[in-house]
């Protein structure tokens, strides 16, 4: 059985995020918040899990394009690898820039800019939608004639570099600021300050921004997040709020042409009051109060999900489609659960039963023992409608006192 060693990305991410946290604390920099970190990591877990088969199929797509439609047949040597790195970063620049300038692309990319923190956990805050769009842009590279293994090799380097630019613990880097995209440059890109908006799109090289007029050095301290803050840690809201905004904006148009154009117009064309209305409708917190149990429960869920992600990626070549479906369902429901807890929702009690039945389904499929369903049904019937069980659950999670 062959193992998928890309799973090592998970512990590597945890290691560097942990080191950054320790350095930030030593420097007395307040760059991590609990809710934001949980949400950032949660979104990253979903993207990595859902991208398993997208990533595996990407090589086949690249190979097909190269073998059948490649304009040139570019040989592999040090010079062509440098050329490919430059081409990759140029493609990234335009993919990234269009992701900020076209509504349907911004809907996928906006998630990466929602966090009001800026640290290594933010690098994980991307969606599978963004990953799919990005892969479409990468298809330009085999079309040019770069071999599939060259493309995938350079993309690994390219992706790894961008992780390290998401930090506040590294200051300006002298003469490197003139050539490379540094943490300072990328802090500007994530800034919601008016002068920082839509600047510094490059991933490795900053000279694309200087060439195309989107360069901005870091001057005053950036304010991170969106110009209209998200005001939510909901996993679902983070992914889909802008699609809802576009749907509302399109519904206000009179004819089909205008409705379609909304999706390809610029983000600044969308009425900001639409989000305000949607927030009033969907973002109603029902409880206040924080307990140490609250934090511990969420932390343990995220840690367990990271372990599940690591093992799923590591053994992805041996996991059946049914097992992957069950694991994915459990992880996504759990991530929705974490977001709902941060939003202090009441329906989290019932999400626990959904997770339970997913686990029971996987157990039945693995052990071929249907008595498990009977045991689960009895447990559900005895507890789901019990006010005692429900009250005790909320006492633990939200530190509620018994009335």
NUPA-400547 format. One record per residue (C-alpha): residue number from 0; x, y, z. Coordinates in nm, 3 decimals, padded with zeros to 5 digits, always signed. Example, Ala and Ser with C-alpha at 12.3 -4.5 7.8 and 13.67 -1.06 7.14 Angstrom:
# NUPA-400547
(0, (+01.230, -00.450, +00.780)) (1, (+01.367, -00.106, +00.714)) 
//
This chain:
# NUPA-400547
(0, (+00.000, +00.000, +00.000)) (1, (+00.146, +00.334, -00.108)) (2, (+00.116, +00.622, +00.135)) (3, (+00.036, +00.980, +00.038)) (4, (+00.318, +01.170, +00.205)) (5, (+00.159, +01.507, +00.129)) (6, (-00.019, +01.436, +00.461)) (7, (+00.295, +01.573, +00.629)) (8, (+00.165, +01.919, +00.540)) (9, (-00.070, +01.888, +00.839)) (10, (+00.191, +01.843, +01.118)) (11, (+00.424, +02.089, +00.941)) (12, (+00.148, +02.351, +00.946)) (13, (+00.084, +02.288, +01.317)) (14, (+00.456, +02.310, +01.394)) (15, (+00.510, +02.647, +01.225)) (16, (+00.184, +02.794, +01.356)) (17, (+00.289, +02.687, +01.704)) (18, (+00.633, +02.843, +01.664)) (19, (+00.479, +03.166, +01.538)) (20, (+00.247, +03.172, +01.840)) (21, (+00.540, +03.132, +02.080)) (22, (+00.748, +03.400, +01.903)) (23, (+00.452, +03.638, +01.896)) (24, (+00.396, +03.586, +02.268)) (25, (+00.766, +03.644, +02.339)) (26, (+00.751, +03.968, +02.139)) (27, (+00.423, +04.057, +02.311)) (28, (+00.241, +04.075, +01.978)) (29, (-00.131, +04.012, +01.994)) (30, (-00.171, +03.837, +01.657)) (31, (-00.380, +03.531, +01.751)) (32, (-00.742, +03.521, +01.869)) (33, (-00.922, +03.202, +01.965)) (34, (-01.232, +03.234, +01.745)) (35, (-01.043, +03.348, +01.435)) (36, (-00.782, +03.073, +01.467)) (37, (-01.048, +02.804, +01.501)) (38, (-01.236, +02.934, +01.199)) (39, (-00.921, +02.967, +00.988)) (40, (-00.809, +02.612, +01.065)) (41, (-01.162, +02.474, +01.019)) (42, (-01.188, +02.617, +00.670)) (43, (-00.842, +02.482, +00.589)) (44, (-00.937, +02.132, +00.707)) (45, (-01.239, +02.128, +00.476)) (46, (-01.035, +02.249, +00.178)) (47, (-00.755, +01.995, +00.230)) (48, (-01.000, +01.708, +00.272)) (49, (-01.218, +01.795, -00.027)) (50, (-00.910, +01.859, -00.240)) (51, (-00.773, +01.505, -00.201)) (52, (-00.924, +01.371, -00.520)) (53, (-00.911, +01.706, -00.698)) (54, (-00.535, +01.709, -00.641)) (55, (-00.496, +01.347, -00.751)) (56, (-00.688, +01.411, -01.074)) (57, (-00.507, +01.740, -01.143)) (58, (-00.191, +01.562, -01.260)) (59, (-00.394, +01.362, -01.513)) (60, (-00.556, +01.680, -01.644)) (61, (-00.219, +01.853, -01.677)) (62, (-00.074, +01.550, -01.857)) (63, (-00.369, +01.531, -02.096)) (64, (-00.339, +01.901, -02.186)) (65, (+00.039, +01.877, -02.230)) (66, (+00.026, +01.561, -02.444)) (67, (-00.261, +01.671, -02.666)) (68, (-00.257, +02.051, -02.678)) (69, (+00.090, +02.166, -02.568)) (70, (+00.206, +02.446, -02.796)) (71, (+00.574, +02.367, -02.736)) (72, (+00.768, +02.074, -02.594)) (73, (+00.982, +02.247, -02.335)) (74, (+01.274, +02.035, -02.205)) (75, (+01.355, +02.016, -01.834)) (76, (+01.675, +02.196, -01.732)) (77, (+01.771, +02.461, -01.474)) (78, (+01.691, +02.746, -01.715)) (79, (+01.344, +02.615, -01.804)) (80, (+01.263, +02.554, -01.438)) (81, (+01.344, +02.920, -01.369)) (82, (+01.129, +03.017, -01.668)) (83, (+00.847, +02.799, -01.534)) (84, (+00.872, +02.959, -01.190)) (85, (+00.840, +03.303, -01.347)) (86, (+00.549, +03.188, -01.566)) (87, (+00.377, +03.030, -01.265)) (88, (+00.404, +03.349, -01.063)) (89, (+00.277, +03.557, -01.354)) (90, (-00.024, +03.329, -01.395)) (91, (-00.079, +03.354, -01.020)) (92, (-00.067, +03.735, -01.035)) (93, (-00.351, +03.748, -01.287)) (94, (-00.551, +03.470, -01.122)) (95, (-00.517, +03.656, -00.793)) (96, (-00.593, +03.995, -00.938)) (97, (-00.903, +03.871, -01.122)) (98, (-01.007, +03.703, -00.797)) (99, (-01.037, +04.054, -00.653)) (100, (-01.192, +04.217, -00.959)) (101, (-01.459, +03.971, -01.075)) (102, (-01.751, +03.894, -00.844)) (103, (-01.786, +03.524, -00.917)) (104, (-01.413, +03.476, -00.851)) (105, (-01.418, +03.703, -00.546)) (106, (-01.699, +03.488, -00.401)) (107, (-01.448, +03.202, -00.380)) (108, (-01.151, +03.415, -00.272)) (109, (-01.322, +03.647, -00.021)) (110, (-01.301, +03.372, +00.243)) (111, (-00.923, +03.411, +00.252)) (112, (-00.960, +03.780, +00.342)) (113, (-01.231, +03.752, +00.608)) (114, (-01.006, +03.699, +00.908)) (115, (-00.929, +04.001, +01.123)) (116, (-00.613, +03.821, +01.237)) (117, (-00.304, +03.783, +01.022)) (118, (-00.089, +03.483, +01.100)) (119, (-00.002, +03.140, +00.961)) (120, (-00.351, +03.005, +01.029)) (121, (-00.485, +03.255, +00.773)) (122, (-00.282, +03.080, +00.502)) (123, (-00.511, +02.779, +00.552)) (124, (-00.825, +02.987, +00.509)) (125, (-00.904, +02.896, +00.148)) (126, (-01.196, +02.704, +00.004)) (127, (-01.217, +02.411, -00.234)) (128, (-01.394, +02.649, -00.476)) (129, (-01.083, +02.865, -00.485)) (130, (-00.867, +02.555, -00.532)) (131, (-01.069, +02.445, -00.837)) (132, (-01.052, +02.792, -00.995)) (133, (-00.679, +02.811, -00.929)) (134, (-00.622, +02.473, -01.096)) (135, (-00.802, +02.600, -01.406)) (136, (-00.551, +02.885, -01.430)) (137, (-00.259, +02.643, -01.379)) (138, (-00.370, +02.458, -01.693)) (139, (-00.212, +02.741, -01.891)) (140, (+00.131, +02.601, -01.797)) (141, (+00.104, +02.257, -01.968)) (142, (-00.066, +02.432, -02.260)) (143, (+00.254, +02.636, -02.299)) (144, (+00.448, +02.308, -02.312)) (145, (+00.583, +02.256, -01.960)) (146, (+00.590, +01.887, -01.864)) (147, (+00.346, +01.771, -01.593)) (148, (+00.615, +01.675, -01.341)) (149, (+00.778, +02.017, -01.389)) (150, (+00.447, +02.190, -01.325)) (151, (+00.365, +01.994, -01.010)) (152, (+00.718, +02.036, -00.873)) (153, (+00.715, +02.413, -00.914)) (154, (+00.361, +02.439, -00.774)) (155, (+00.476, +02.267, -00.454)) (156, (+00.753, +02.527, -00.414)) (157, (+00.513, +02.806, -00.505)) (158, (+00.250, +02.694, -00.255)) (159, (+00.503, +02.646, +00.026)) (160, (+00.645, +02.996, -00.022)) (161, (+00.307, +03.166, +00.014)) (162, (+00.254, +03.006, +00.354)) (163, (+00.548, +03.195, +00.504)) (164, (+00.427, +03.538, +00.392)) (165, (+00.126, +03.521, +00.626)) (166, (+00.288, +03.650, +00.943)) (167, (+00.343, +03.960, +01.153)) (168, (+00.646, +03.834, +01.344)) (169, (+00.881, +03.900, +01.051)) (170, (+00.956, +04.264, +00.973)) (171, (+01.088, +04.414, +00.651)) (172, (+01.369, +04.223, +00.482)) (173, (+01.592, +04.493, +00.335)) (174, (+01.694, +04.452, -00.030)) (175, (+01.477, +04.139, -00.065)) (176, (+01.175, +04.370, -00.052)) (177, (+01.267, +04.487, -00.403)) (178, (+01.249, +04.140, -00.556)) (179, (+01.040, +03.901, -00.347)) (180, (+00.691, +03.916, -00.199)) (181, (+00.773, +03.943, +00.170)) (182, (+00.548, +03.923, +00.476)) (183, (+00.547, +04.304, +00.471)) (184, (+00.412, +04.310, +00.115)) (185, (+00.149, +04.048, +00.191)) (186, (+00.038, +04.226, +00.507)) (187, (-00.047, +04.517, +00.278)) (188, (-00.246, +04.285, +00.052)) (189, (-00.459, +04.171, +00.348)) (190, (-00.507, +04.524, +00.479)) (191, (-00.852, +04.682, +00.469)) (192, (-00.699, +05.033, +00.478)) (193, (-00.816, +05.228, +00.174)) (194, (-00.462, +05.279, +00.041)) (195, (-00.391, +04.905, +00.072)) (196, (-00.699, +04.778, -00.114)) (197, (-00.628, +04.569, -00.426)) (198, (-00.250, +04.586, -00.394)) (199, (+00.041, +04.339, -00.400)) (200, (-00.110, +04.041, -00.585)) (201, (+00.219, +03.861, -00.648)) (202, (+00.302, +03.537, -00.468)) (203, (+00.683, +03.506, -00.494)) (204, (+00.800, +03.806, -00.699)) (205, (+00.691, +04.162, -00.626)) (206, (+00.802, +04.303, -00.961)) (207, (+00.475, +04.198, -01.130)) (208, (+00.292, +04.446, -00.909)) (209, (+00.543, +04.715, -00.991)) (210, (+00.508, +04.635, -01.361)) (211, (+00.127, +04.640, -01.364)) (212, (+00.077, +04.931, -01.123)) (213, (-00.057, +04.748, -00.815)) (214, (+00.243, +04.784, -00.582)) (215, (+00.210, +04.941, -00.239)) (216, (+00.478, +04.933, +00.034)) (217, (+00.377, +04.882, +00.396)) (218, (+00.352, +05.218, +00.570)) (219, (+00.095, +05.248, +00.848)) (220, (-00.007, +04.929, +01.026)) (221, (-00.269, +04.734, +00.825)) (222, (-00.618, +04.675, +00.958)) (223, (-00.699, +04.317, +00.861)) (224, (-01.022, +04.170, +00.732)) (225, (-01.290, +04.297, +00.496)) (226, (-01.390, +04.661, +00.460)) (227, (-01.727, +04.544, +00.592)) (228, (-01.630, +04.299, +00.873)) (229, (-01.785, +03.955, +00.856)) (230, (-01.918, +03.959, +01.215)) (231, (-01.944, +03.582, +01.218)) (232, (-01.740, +03.268, +01.282)) (233, (-01.995, +03.043, +01.113)) (234, (-01.833, +02.785, +00.885)) (235, (-02.129, +02.798, +00.644)) (236, (-02.164, +03.176, +00.647)) (237, (-01.795, +03.222, +00.570)) (238, (-01.827, +03.005, +00.260)) (239, (-02.158, +03.122, +00.118)) (240, (-02.241, +03.477, +00.233)) (241, (-02.107, +03.644, -00.081)) (242, (-02.290, +03.403, -00.312)) (243, (-02.609, +03.502, -00.128)) (244, (-02.523, +03.869, -00.171)) (245, (-02.476, +03.819, -00.544)) (246, (-02.806, +03.633, -00.569)) (247, (-02.986, +03.921, -00.398)) (248, (-02.804, +04.178, -00.615)) (249, (-02.897, +03.984, -00.930)) (250, (-03.261, +03.953, -00.822)) (251, (-03.285, +04.332, -00.817)) (252, (-03.193, +04.361, -01.184)) (253, (-03.464, +04.391, -01.446)) (254, (-03.345, +04.169, -01.730)) (255, (-03.143, +03.851, -01.774)) (256, (-02.839, +04.029, -01.918)) (257, (-02.810, +04.256, -01.614)) (258, (-02.865, +03.964, -01.377)) (259, (-02.579, +03.769, -01.537)) (260, (-02.353, +04.074, -01.550)) (261, (-02.376, +04.110, -01.171)) (262, (-02.167, +03.794, -01.135)) (263, (-01.892, +03.933, -01.358)) (264, (-01.894, +04.292, -01.235)) (265, (-01.653, +04.425, -00.969)) (266, (-01.712, +04.361, -00.597)) (267, (-01.742, +04.732, -00.522)) (268, (-02.053, +04.740, -00.744)) (269, (-02.246, +04.525, -00.495)) (270, (-02.461, +04.723, -00.249)) (271, (-02.307, +04.677, +00.099)) (272, (-02.651, +04.709, +00.256)) (273, (-02.738, +04.368, +00.110)) (274, (-02.501, +04.203, +00.355)) (275, (-02.644, +04.406, +00.643)) (276, (-02.989, +04.272, +00.563)) (277, (-02.865, +03.916, +00.531)) (278, (-02.678, +03.945, +00.861)) (279, (-02.995, +04.057, +01.039)) (280, (-03.174, +03.757, +00.893)) (281, (-02.916, +03.483, +00.947)) (282, (-02.672, +03.593, +01.219)) (283, (-02.878, +03.599, +01.535)) (284, (-02.687, +03.483, +01.844)) (285, (-02.910, +03.327, +02.106)) (286, (-02.675, +03.310, +02.404)) (287, (-02.383, +03.487, +02.557)) (288, (-02.122, +03.361, +02.799)) (289, (-01.795, +03.176, +02.778)) (290, (-01.675, +02.883, +02.985)) (291, (-01.342, +02.705, +02.983)) (292, (-01.538, +02.395, +02.876)) (293, (-01.656, +02.593, +02.575)) (294, (-01.299, +02.649, +02.457)) (295, (-01.180, +02.301, +02.546)) (296, (-01.461, +02.130, +02.357)) (297, (-01.392, +02.326, +02.039)) (298, (-01.015, +02.280, +02.069)) (299, (-01.044, +01.902, +02.112)) (300, (-01.278, +01.880, +01.814)) (301, (-01.035, +02.071, +01.593)) (302, (-00.739, +01.859, +01.710)) (303, (-00.929, +01.536, +01.641)) (304, (-01.030, +01.664, +01.297)) (305, (-00.667, +01.748, +01.219)) (306, (-00.571, +01.390, +01.309)) (307, (-00.854, +01.257, +01.090)) (308, (-00.737, +01.481, +00.805)) (309, (-00.378, +01.361, +00.842)) (310, (-00.475, +00.993, +00.842)) (311, (-00.724, +01.034, +00.557)) (312, (-00.466, +01.203, +00.333)) (313, (-00.193, +00.957, +00.436)) (314, (-00.406, +00.652, +00.349)) (315, (-00.606, +00.815, +00.068)) (316, (-00.483, +00.555, -00.182)) (317, (-00.643, +00.275, +00.024)) (318, (-00.969, +00.441, +00.137)) (319, (-01.285, +00.331, -00.044)) (320, (-01.532, +00.580, -00.191)) (321, (-01.788, +00.488, +00.077)) (322, (-01.538, +00.538, +00.358)) (323, (-01.423, +00.872, +00.214)) (324, (-01.785, +00.988, +00.183)) (325, (-01.854, +00.898, +00.546)) (326, (-01.535, +01.060, +00.673)) (327, (-01.602, +01.375, +00.470)) (328, (-01.959, +01.397, +00.599)) (329, (-01.841, +01.358, +00.960)) (330, (-01.568, +01.620, +00.921)) (331, (-01.791, +01.877, +00.750)) (332, (-02.071, +01.833, +01.005)) (333, (-01.813, +01.866, +01.282)) (334, (-01.678, +02.187, +01.131)) (335, (-02.030, +02.326, +01.108)) (336, (-02.067, +02.225, +01.473)) (337, (-01.751, +02.417, +01.573)) (338, (-01.872, +02.729, +01.392)) (339, (-02.218, +02.698, +01.545)) (340, (-02.066, +02.672, +01.894)) (341, (-01.864, +02.988, +01.832)) (342, (-02.193, +03.148, +01.720)) (343, (-02.355, +03.006, +02.038)) (344, (-02.638, +02.832, +01.856)) (345, (-02.884, +02.591, +02.015)) (346, (-02.903, +02.344, +01.729)) (347, (-02.556, +02.211, +01.810)) (348, (-02.728, +01.959, +02.041)) (349, (-02.892, +01.793, +01.741)) (350, (-02.575, +01.807, +01.531)) (351, (-02.425, +01.567, +01.784)) (352, (-02.680, +01.305, +01.680)) (353, (-02.604, +01.355, +01.314)) (354, (-02.236, +01.293, +01.390)) (355, (-02.326, +00.988, +01.596)) (356, (-02.524, +00.835, +01.310)) (357, (-02.246, +00.899, +01.061)) (358, (-02.008, +00.710, +01.293)) (359, (-02.263, +00.428, +01.330)) (360, (-02.301, +00.411, +00.952)) (361, (-01.926, +00.377, +00.907)) (362, (-01.916, +00.111, +01.179)) (363, (-02.193, -00.089, +01.013)) (364, (-02.016, -00.069, +00.676)) (365, (-01.686, -00.180, +00.828)) (366, (-01.805, -00.455, +01.065)) (367, (-02.116, -00.559, +00.869)) (368, (-02.305, -00.572, +01.197)) (369, (-02.653, -00.421, +01.179)) (370, (-02.713, -00.460, +01.554)) (371, (-02.516, -00.136, +01.585)) (372, (-02.810, +00.047, +01.429)) (373, (-03.048, -00.095, +01.692)) (374, (-02.822, +00.017, +01.977)) (375, (-02.789, +00.363, +01.821)) (376, (-03.164, +00.392, +01.771)) (377, (-03.236, +00.304, +02.134)) (378, (-02.979, +00.558, +02.256)) (379, (-03.122, +00.829, +02.030)) (380, (-03.482, +00.767, +02.138)) (381, (-03.389, +00.775, +02.506)) (382, (-03.181, +01.094, +02.492)) (383, (-03.277, +01.322, +02.201)) (384, (-03.601, +01.442, +02.363)) (385, (-03.467, +01.440, +02.719)) (386, (-03.463, +01.790, +02.868)) (387, (-03.228, +01.664, +03.138)) (388, (-02.967, +01.550, +02.884)) (389, (-03.010, +01.869, +02.679)) (390, (-02.983, +02.097, +02.982)) (391, (-02.671, +01.918, +03.104)) (392, (-02.518, +01.947, +02.758)) (393, (-02.565, +02.324, +02.751)) (394, (-02.439, +02.355, +03.107)) (395, (-02.112, +02.203, +02.990)) (396, (-02.081, +02.380, +02.654)) (397, (-02.219, +02.726, +02.733)) (398, (-02.182, +02.726, +03.112)) (399, (-02.557, +02.768, +03.149)) (400, (-02.711, +02.735, +03.491)) (401, (-03.009, +02.514, +03.542)) (402, (-03.324, +02.728, +03.561)) 
//
